[in-house]
Amino acid sequence: MDLGSLDLGMDLSGSPADNRVVVAMSGGVDSSVVAGLLAARGYEVIGLTLQLYDHGEAVHRAGACCAGQDIHDARRVAEKLDIPHYVLDYESRFRDAVIDRFVDSYLAGETPVPCVDCNRTVKFRDLLATARDLGAAALATGHYVISRPLHGVKQDGHRALYRAHDPDRDQSYFLYATTQDQLDLLRFPLGNMPKSQTRDLARYFGLTVAEKSDSQDICFVPQGRYTDVIEKLRPEARNPGAIVHLDGRILGQHQGVIDFTVGQRKGLGLAVGDPLYVLRLDAEKAQVIVGPREALATRLIRLRDVNWLGEDDLSALPAEGLPIAVRVRSSRPPQPATLYWRDGQAEVELSAGEMGVSPGQACVFYDGDADQARVLGGGTITRKALDVVSPSAVHAA
């Protein structure tokens, strides 16, 4: 296999042997292949694996510690590649920065994206600091996303983030909160290749994780039951209340807003004629507001905790706004929108109504809807920001 022809996007000065690179090794096939590729190129590779959680503790089931298996797999890969490998205990940091925030967000009636918090805090803030302490020229990860050098008076020496070559594997949605300082040190060697090629490389290197399944769930919620984690960490979480129609009618009762998400149709426990969907969750009043599907459509989104990776400051946006593309869910393609900066807050107007937009989700900015579009940043959708489009407006659009 011709490894020399692969574009790994490292862009480091000097020969590979002159550069120490830390690889964040999760124990999966992607980061393992990154370590193998960089070692084969001649970089001085150090593997670091983070101990973040214990499934047995998270869901109160003894012996359910898949994190331990991941660490074991990462260690075996490092031994196969003959690179040094270290395990860092970040459990308390992960609990504070990710799990607790996840639980608090759900209790507030939001739908959080914990992978974003993990990347922007534990992985890219704390792990990058460790990489710098080790004298690394770069921190490489197995994410499917591309970074490239920027050129220009203001941008020389900086890097930009782009969607991956394979749109089905693109993970830029989860990396929008990466700061410019972090991005300049990060490298993503898999961004230009499909997953099938990654597995072929794993077999070529003889790695035991070549056929390992991809993780499908949030790492600390392995069975997909968010309520298990929430109730374990916040026993007082359940607050019964009413299921209320958009027109004000009380249709039934529920045992807690944590059982619902915006856009949900099944499992409402209502005996009504027309299909109803969860439109909003009012945690303060313990109300689940439901209505017809058309009422899920949203055009205006206001954001908090915005990370901006564009050329100029957000406050310098023109009054008529900046044409961009956005994603409000990781599984959906970017759609046309306009970004505004109004009264010190970022607002996005969607060209067409998006269904099921939920507070707590990420809204990610791109410079267009084309493949490998540049990531311009993004923010968290606020609770009080969802302007529901009337049925007539949706049909008119």
VENFEN-V98383 format. One record per residue. N is the residue number from 0. RES is the residue in one letter. D_LAST is the distance of its C-alpha to the last C-alpha in Angstrom with 2 decimals. Layout:
n->{N | N}
res->{RES | RES}
d_last->{D_LAST | D_LAST}
This chain:
n->{0 | 1 | 2 | 3 | 4 | 5 | 6 | 7 | 8 | 9 | 10 | 11 | 12 | 13 | 14 | 15 | 16 | 17 | 18 | 19 | 20 | 21 | 22 | 23 | 24 | 25 | 26 | 27 | 28 | 29 | 30 | 31 | 32 | 33 | 34 | 35 | 36 | 37 | 38 | 39 | 40 | 41 | 42 | 43 | 44 | 45 | 46 | 47 | 48 | 49 | 50 | 51 | 52 | 53 | 54 | 55 | 56 | 57 | 58 | 59 | 60 | 61 | 62 | 63 | 64 | 65 | 66 | 67 | 68 | 69 | 70 | 71 | 72 | 73 | 74 | 75 | 76 | 77 | 78 | 79 | 80 | 81 | 82 | 83 | 84 | 85 | 86 | 87 | 88 | 89 | 90 | 91 | 92 | 93 | 94 | 95 | 96 | 97 | 98 | 99 | 100 | 101 | 102 | 103 | 104 | 105 | 106 | 107 | 108 | 109 | 110 | 111 | 112 | 113 | 114 | 115 | 116 | 117 | 118 | 119 | 120 | 121 | 122 | 123 | 124 | 125 | 126 | 127 | 128 | 129 | 130 | 131 | 132 | 133 | 134 | 135 | 136 | 137 | 138 | 139 | 140 | 141 | 142 | 143 | 144 | 145 | 146 | 147 | 148 | 149 | 150 | 151 | 152 | 153 | 154 | 155 | 156 | 157 | 158 | 159 | 160 | 161 | 162 | 163 | 164 | 165 | 166 | 167 | 168 | 169 | 170 | 171 | 172 | 173 | 174 | 175 | 176 | 177 | 178 | 179 | 180 | 181 | 182 | 183 | 184 | 185 | 186 | 187 | 188 | 189 | 190 | 191 | 192 | 193 | 194 | 195 | 196 | 197 | 198 | 199 | 200 | 201 | 202 | 203 | 204 | 205 | 206 | 207 | 208 | 209 | 210 | 211 | 212 | 213 | 214 | 215 | 216 | 217 | 218 | 219 | 220 | 221 | 222 | 223 | 224 | 225 | 226 | 227 | 228 | 229 | 230 | 231 | 232 | 233 | 234 | 235 | 236 | 237 | 238 | 239 | 240 | 241 | 242 | 243 | 244 | 245 | 246 | 247 | 248 | 249 | 250 | 251 | 252 | 253 | 254 | 255 | 256 | 257 | 258 | 259 | 260 | 261 | 262 | 263 | 264 | 265 | 266 | 267 | 268 | 269 | 270 | 271 | 272 | 273 | 274 | 275 | 276 | 277 | 278 | 279 | 280 | 281 | 282 | 283 | 284 | 285 | 286 | 287 | 288 | 289 | 290 | 291 | 292 | 293 | 294 | 295 | 296 | 297 | 298 | 299 | 300 | 301 | 302 | 303 | 304 | 305 | 306 | 307 | 308 | 309 | 310 | 311 | 312 | 313 | 314 | 315 | 316 | 317 | 318 | 319 | 320 | 321 | 322 | 323 | 324 | 325 | 326 | 327 | 328 | 329 | 330 | 331 | 332 | 333 | 334 | 335 | 336 | 337 | 338 | 339 | 340 | 341 | 342 | 343 | 344 | 345 | 346 | 347 | 348 | 349 | 350 | 351 | 352 | 353 | 354 | 355 | 356 | 357 | 358 | 359 | 360 | 361 | 362 | 363 | 364 | 365 | 366 | 367 | 368 | 369 | 370 | 371 | 372 | 373 | 374 | 375 | 376 | 377 | 378 | 379 | 380 | 381 | 382 | 383 | 384 | 385 | 386 | 387 | 388 | 389 | 390 | 391 | 392 | 393 | 394 | 395 | 396}
res->{M | D | L | G | S | L | D | L | G | M | D | L | S | G | S | P | A | D | N | R | V | V | V | A | M | S | G | G | V | D | S | S | V | V | A | G | L | L | A | A | R | G | Y | E | V | I | G | L | T | L | Q | L | Y | D | H | G | E | A | V | H | R | A | G | A | C | C | A | G | Q | D | I | H | D | A | R | R | V | A | E | K | L | D | I | P | H | Y | V | L | D | Y | E | S | R | F | R | D | A | V | I | D | R | F | V | D | S | Y | L | A | G | E | T | P | V | P | C | V | D | C | N | R | T | V | K | F | R | D | L | L | A | T | A | R | D | L | G | A | A | A | L | A | T | G | H | Y | V | I | S | R | P | L | H | G | V | K | Q | D | G | H | R | A | L | Y | R | A | H | D | P | D | R | D | Q | S | Y | F | L | Y | A | T | T | Q | D | Q | L | D | L | L | R | F | P | L | G | N | M | P | K | S | Q | T | R | D | L | A | R | Y | F | G | L | T | V | A | E | K | S | D | S | Q | D | I | C | F | V | P | Q | G | R | Y | T | D | V | I | E | K | L | R | P | E | A | R | N | P | G | A | I | V | H | L | D | G | R | I | L | G | Q | H | Q | G | V | I | D | F | T | V | G | Q | R | K | G | L | G | L | A | V | G | D | P | L | Y | V | L | R | L | D | A | E | K | A | Q | V | I | V | G | P | R | E | A | L | A | T | R | L | I | R | L | R | D | V | N | W | L | G | E | D | D | L | S | A | L | P | A | E | G | L | P | I | A | V | R | V | R | S | S | R | P | P | Q | P | A | T | L | Y | W | R | D | G | Q | A | E | V | E | L | S | A | G | E | M | G | V | S | P | G | Q | A | C | V | F | Y | D | G | D | A | D | Q | A | R | V | L | G | G | G | T | I | T | R | K | A | L | D | V | V | S | P | S | A | V | H | A | A}
d_last->{51.71 | 51.06 | 49.82 | 50.45 | 47.59 | 44.92 | 42.76 | 43.03 | 41.72 | 44.64 | 45.40 | 48.53 | 51.49 | 54.82 | 55.63 | 54.07 | 57.44 | 57.21 | 53.93 | 53.63 | 50.27 | 49.34 | 47.21 | 45.31 | 46.42 | 44.57 | 46.63 | 43.87 | 43.97 | 41.67 | 43.68 | 46.88 | 46.11 | 45.32 | 48.78 | 50.34 | 48.80 | 49.82 | 53.28 | 53.71 | 52.79 | 55.56 | 53.76 | 55.54 | 53.21 | 53.31 | 51.31 | 50.07 | 48.73 | 47.39 | 48.52 | 45.52 | 45.74 | 47.72 | 45.88 | 48.85 | 48.48 | 44.70 | 44.56 | 48.16 | 49.25 | 52.52 | 52.65 | 48.91 | 49.10 | 47.14 | 47.17 | 50.90 | 50.34 | 47.89 | 50.52 | 53.15 | 51.07 | 50.49 | 54.22 | 55.16 | 52.92 | 54.51 | 57.94 | 57.09 | 55.91 | 58.85 | 56.85 | 57.41 | 55.11 | 54.71 | 52.94 | 51.66 | 51.37 | 48.11 | 47.67 | 48.02 | 45.62 | 43.06 | 43.51 | 43.03 | 40.20 | 38.14 | 39.20 | 39.74 | 36.45 | 34.69 | 36.41 | 35.80 | 32.07 | 31.85 | 33.95 | 31.59 | 28.73 | 27.19 | 26.65 | 28.76 | 29.14 | 32.95 | 33.20 | 31.72 | 34.38 | 37.05 | 36.31 | 36.18 | 39.29 | 41.80 | 41.19 | 40.40 | 42.08 | 45.14 | 45.69 | 45.26 | 47.91 | 50.21 | 49.60 | 50.56 | 53.64 | 54.62 | 54.48 | 51.61 | 50.01 | 46.77 | 45.18 | 43.69 | 41.39 | 40.04 | 36.34 | 34.22 | 32.96 | 34.33 | 35.93 | 37.27 | 39.32 | 37.73 | 39.56 | 39.74 | 41.59 | 39.69 | 39.02 | 42.33 | 43.44 | 40.02 | 37.76 | 34.02 | 32.11 | 30.06 | 28.37 | 30.96 | 31.92 | 30.98 | 27.30 | 28.18 | 30.78 | 29.11 | 29.94 | 28.60 | 26.24 | 29.46 | 31.19 | 28.87 | 31.29 | 34.19 | 35.72 | 36.94 | 40.52 | 39.94 | 38.05 | 40.98 | 43.33 | 41.12 | 41.15 | 39.14 | 41.24 | 39.07 | 35.86 | 36.66 | 37.64 | 36.27 | 37.47 | 39.72 | 41.65 | 42.09 | 43.72 | 45.89 | 47.08 | 47.88 | 50.05 | 51.64 | 52.63 | 53.91 | 51.82 | 52.01 | 48.28 | 47.25 | 46.02 | 44.92 | 41.61 | 38.67 | 37.91 | 34.92 | 35.08 | 35.29 | 38.92 | 40.25 | 38.40 | 39.78 | 38.97 | 35.44 | 36.60 | 35.48 | 37.09 | 40.50 | 40.44 | 39.05 | 41.65 | 44.41 | 43.78 | 42.71 | 44.63 | 43.36 | 39.72 | 39.16 | 38.23 | 37.54 | 35.11 | 32.71 | 29.55 | 27.50 | 24.56 | 21.70 | 23.24 | 26.58 | 28.52 | 30.78 | 30.44 | 32.97 | 34.66 | 34.38 | 36.95 | 35.00 | 31.53 | 32.76 | 32.25 | 28.44 | 25.46 | 21.83 | 20.00 | 23.33 | 23.63 | 27.21 | 30.28 | 29.18 | 32.19 | 30.53 | 31.51 | 28.51 | 26.92 | 23.23 | 22.31 | 21.86 | 20.80 | 22.16 | 19.75 | 22.32 | 26.00 | 28.11 | 31.35 | 33.20 | 32.86 | 33.04 | 29.96 | 27.41 | 24.30 | 22.52 | 19.76 | 17.28 | 15.26 | 11.90 | 13.60 | 14.12 | 10.74 | 11.55 | 10.34 | 13.79 | 16.91 | 20.43 | 23.28 | 27.04 | 29.78 | 28.06 | 29.93 | 29.35 | 30.72 | 29.53 | 31.95 | 31.97 | 31.77 | 28.45 | 29.64 | 29.82 | 26.09 | 25.05 | 23.53 | 20.39 | 20.09 | 20.70 | 18.24 | 18.79 | 17.61 | 17.91 | 18.84 | 18.80 | 20.84 | 23.66 | 22.71 | 19.27 | 18.93 | 17.89 | 14.30 | 13.54 | 13.79 | 15.88 | 19.07 | 20.69 | 24.13 | 24.31 | 27.49 | 28.85 | 25.90 | 23.36 | 19.67 | 16.75 | 13.21 | 10.96 | 8.66 | 6.53 | 7.63 | 11.17 | 13.03 | 16.53 | 17.12 | 20.67 | 23.02 | 25.77 | 23.80 | 23.81 | 21.07 | 22.55 | 22.08 | 22.62 | 23.17 | 20.84 | 19.56 | 22.69 | 25.50 | 28.01 | 25.75 | 27.52 | 26.98 | 26.60 | 27.06 | 24.94 | 25.40 | 25.31 | 22.42 | 24.00 | 24.48 | 23.45 | 20.41 | 17.60 | 15.25 | 13.60 | 10.14 | 10.83 | 10.03 | 8.70 | 6.20 | 5.15 | 5.39 | 3.82 | 0.00}
